């Protein structure tokens, strides 16, 4: 039986991959990694070096670009804003999403079907088609150009996925556990906080990672809802960076290198969980 | 569930915050958008009610049709450029060897980059002077093919599809690998005993087994392509001369560049309707095929 685990693929590609197959796959990997490699070597070049030998290794490795980019681009501030907005939104998404997911997976009540359908529809609503009305609405209530202008919509748009992941996972938790806890004198809040929440660690990880990548990398909401320099997130300041210092290529490359390091690190450390999350998040139809 | 303890209060308190936030920031804007689409409004001063005037104008608007066509180019390029490549990679990389895992990680990597970074890097790759594409063409003696890839209106839409496909293949590959791993070995063995050949097995056994996954990826491709915005905003802003305008950039430019809030809202509503239509059509077509 054990030897059969790989069999669907084994039979399709014969005995392992041929040398040619491996070379083609390696070529494809180079195609996906090269632009990133190029970004990092260019970040350490002078502009002259960049123009004269754009694809060679740096003539001499300059860390000045990175430092200048950090200062000129106000990257520290942007990093702080991105972190604050992303963390708050992830935490809010987790709390609201798990609670709602718990209610929807355990209780029956009158409008349950309507609520589930509503959240389901949210999975298919194109984010960008709500940009204009959201902008107008937030302008009216004075939310525009605050951290809340990002945190609240980020959370709202991530809730459907979070709720469906949570519902699916919680359905697999046996109900006897709650009955036992009830006999011990717990109320619903106690049961949720002391028993269900800790049992949900794997799905909490998945929800958090998906949400983190989405919030950290978001450009369109930040572009429309944030105006003041002090509140700009990383992708936003990068985009403006390229306009402002349009011809200083190595400086822009330096800024990009700074900006991509956090997500690449997270990816390298958590890649298995990220890939699992990707699958879980997409099996939604 | 035992009713020994009060549930109603818990249900309300645990569900309402999520529901409220979702309705206020996701559902209401859709209706608000349809409503504002009926006004001529510059963002300041009084809004003038013009009924379906904006919608009539959109239908006659040449740029709108160009934007829609560009979005369709993205949909088609995503369907033929992402799904088959992802499926082939998944078939080749399903094994859990070190080599497979390494290639998988590499293919998935662009996905974790911000779309702004992807747009900027590829903007440089397409650069007329030092860009990688032109450098390679010259190196292999095709110097006459070099051009300003993002400003030549004959090719720029196609140039834009490449970074978008480049960064989206990884997730589809992972989804396909997961689906392929769920095919039970018994079915595969049965097909082999019946003497099915590789190609035949792919079309008659493997593909039907993962058909529901293919449908999911189609829906994701369509909705993803209609959402496309960031890459184009960063690489071309929809230009030159609105040649790379997409529905979303057109909405953005109308609203925040020329301050036609009503018109922008109407375009938003149209994007919503087109998405719903395409996803509905896809659902009907693929369901019939599966039966």
Interface residues (C-beta under 8 A of the other chain):
Chain A: X1 X4 X5 X6 X7 X8 X9 X10 X11 X12 X13 X16 X17 X21 X22 X25 X26 X28 X29 X31 X32 X33 X35 X36 X38 X39 X50 X51 X54 X55 X96 X97 X99 X100 X102 X103 X104 X106 X107 X109 X115 X118 X119 X122 X124 X125 X126 X127 X128 X129 X130 X131 X132 X133 X134 X135 X136 X137 X152 X153 X155 X156 X157 X159 X160 X163 X175 X178 X179 X182 X187 X188 X189 X192 X213 X216 X217 X219 X220 X223 X224 X234 X235 X236 X238 X239 X242 X249 X252 X256 X259 X260 X263 X264 X266 X267 X271 X274 X275 X278 X279 X282 X283 X284 X285
Chain B: X1 X2 X4 X5 X6 X7 X10 X11 X14 X15 X17 X18 X19 X21 X22 X23 X24 X25 X26 X27 X28 X29 X30 X32 X33 X36 X89 X91 X92 X93 X94 X95 X96 X99 X102 X103 X104 X105 X106 X107 X108 X109 X110 X112 X113 X114 X115 X116 X117 X120 X121 X122 X123 X124 X125 X129 X130 X132 X135 X166 X170 X171 X174 X175 X178 X180 X181 X183 X185 X188 X189 X192 X198 X201 X202 X206 X215 X216 X217 X219 X220 X223 X226 X227 X229 X230 X233 X234 X248 X251 X252 X255 X256 X261 X264 X265 X268 X269 X271 X272 X275 X276 X279
